[in-house]
Amino acid sequence: LNAIIKNNEPKEEPQAPAFELPEHKPEIAFDDFEKVELRVAKVLACEKVKKSKKLLKFTLDDGEGERIILSGIAEYYAPEELVGKNIAYVANLAPRKMMGIESCGMILSAESGDGLKVVTIDDSIIPGGSLV
């Protein structure tokens, strides 16, 4: 026997995000996206960059050796919070010198209501693994 149950309770409206979402960037072609090499690395060391309020210096195990990446997230993390974590990063970004230190990549972070959060990856993924 099939019965139809009518719910008289008002439907909940979708809640707005707790913070203002960033505007979308222009659409890109799949071929352009394929140029970005996203990989996994383990944070071996992390420290504040002297004379900088924003920068943290990461020493990463990228599966082939060590890689240095600077990231402007010092106001959101104490360096020791990130040591030992697997993170996602852009591996083929052209090196860029900041505060006299060459940064070889970009660590992926996501905006949230209380700042930036580093994109972490499950520990079962080995350093050097590719994100697809």
ZICORLIN-V210190 format. One record per backbone hydrogen bond with DSSP energy under -1.0 kcal/mol. CO is the residue of the C=O (numbers start at 1). NH is the residue of the N-H. If there is no record, write none. Layout:
BEGIN
co;nh
CO;NH
CO;NH
END
This chain:
BEGIN
co;nh
29;33
30;34
32;35
33;36
37;91
38;131
39;89
40;128
41;87
42;61
43;84
45;59
47;57
49;52
54;74
55;49
56;71
57;47
58;69
59;44
59;45
60;67
61;42
65;62
67;60
68;104
69;58
71;56
71;73
73;76
73;77
78;81
79;82
82;85
85;43
86;121
87;41
88;108
89;39
90;106
96;103
98;101
101;98
103;96
106;90
108;119
110;117
112;115
115;112
117;110
119;88
122;125
126;129
129;40
END
